[in-house]
Structures are given as C-alpha cells and as structure tokens.
C-alpha cells in the first residue's frame, strides 16, 4: 500500500526503523526530499527552561482546554 509524500508528491511507504516510522521510496531506499528537510528545519523547538512560568501555564491551559473539548465531544 503506497502513500504520497505531502511535500513532493512522490509515492512512498512507511516502515518501522527502531521506534520511528520512516518514509521509504518504492525501490526500498529512505525517502528524503528537500521540501521535507526544509519543513523539519523550520519547526520551532522549545525547552521548558527557556519559557517563563506564565508562558508554561498558558500552554498547559490551551492543551487542557483542547483535551476537555475533545473529551466532551466523544461523550456526546
């Protein structure tokens, strides 16, 4: 069962590599397109020590609100 890469549109399939799912080309080689690499590099990574307690509380409140909303929808 083949899928399409959302970045370049090539046909790929997913295989477990250790604990991660890794995209592979149909010929068996690992898939790594420039668009995917740019998207991975553009994500922002945060460490808890770089945030103030107020910012952490704000993020936790947003996560909890989203979780509670999803929980309420699944009950109804």
C-alpha positions as CSV (number, residue, x, y, z in Angstrom):
1,X,0.0,0.0,0.0
2,X,1.7,3.2,-1.2
3,X,1.1,6.7,0.1
4,X,2.1,10.1,-1.4
5,X,4.7,12.4,0.2
6,X,2.8,15.5,1.2
7,X,5.8,17.7,0.4
8,X,6.9,16.4,-3.1
9,X,4.1,14.1,-4.1
10,X,6.3,11.0,-4.8
11,X,5.0,7.5,-4.0
12,X,6.3,6.3,-0.6
13,X,5.6,3.7,2.0
14,X,6.3,3.7,5.8
15,X,8.5,1.2,7.7
16,X,9.5,0.9,11.3
17,X,13.1,1.9,11.9
18,X,13.7,1.3,15.6
19,X,10.9,3.1,17.3
20,X,10.1,5.6,14.5
21,X,8.1,5.2,11.3
22,X,10.4,6.3,8.4
23,X,9.3,7.0,4.8
24,X,10.9,4.9,2.1
25,X,10.8,5.0,-1.7
26,X,9.1,2.2,-3.6
27,X,12.6,0.9,-4.5
28,X,13.4,0.4,-0.8
29,X,15.7,3.4,-0.1
30,X,14.9,6.0,2.5
31,X,12.8,9.0,1.2
32,X,14.3,12.4,1.9
33,X,13.2,15.3,-0.3
34,X,14.3,18.9,0.0
35,X,10.8,20.1,0.8
36,X,10.6,17.7,3.8
37,X,14.0,18.7,5.1
38,X,13.1,22.4,4.9
39,X,9.8,21.8,6.8
40,X,11.6,19.8,9.5
41,X,14.2,22.6,10.0
42,X,11.6,25.3,10.1
43,X,9.8,23.8,13.2
44,X,10.5,25.6,16.4
45,X,11.7,23.6,19.3
46,X,11.3,24.8,22.9
47,X,12.8,23.7,26.1
48,X,10.9,24.2,29.4
49,X,13.8,26.1,30.9
50,X,13.6,28.8,28.1
51,X,9.9,29.7,29.0
52,X,8.6,31.7,31.8
53,X,6.2,30.1,34.3
54,X,3.4,32.3,32.9
55,X,4.0,31.0,29.3
56,X,4.1,27.4,30.5
57,X,0.8,27.9,32.3
58,X,-0.7,29.5,29.2
59,X,0.4,26.5,27.0
60,X,-0.9,24.0,29.6
61,X,-4.3,25.8,29.8
62,X,-4.6,25.6,26.0
63,X,-3.7,21.9,25.9
64,X,-6.1,21.1,28.7
65,X,-8.9,23.1,27.1
66,X,-8.5,21.2,23.8
67,X,-8.4,17.9,25.6
68,X,-11.5,18.7,27.6
69,X,-13.3,19.8,24.4
70,X,-12.4,16.5,22.6
71,X,-13.5,14.6,25.7
72,X,-16.9,16.3,25.8
73,X,-17.4,15.6,22.1
74,X,-16.6,12.0,22.4
75,X,-19.1,11.6,25.3
76,X,-22.0,13.2,23.4
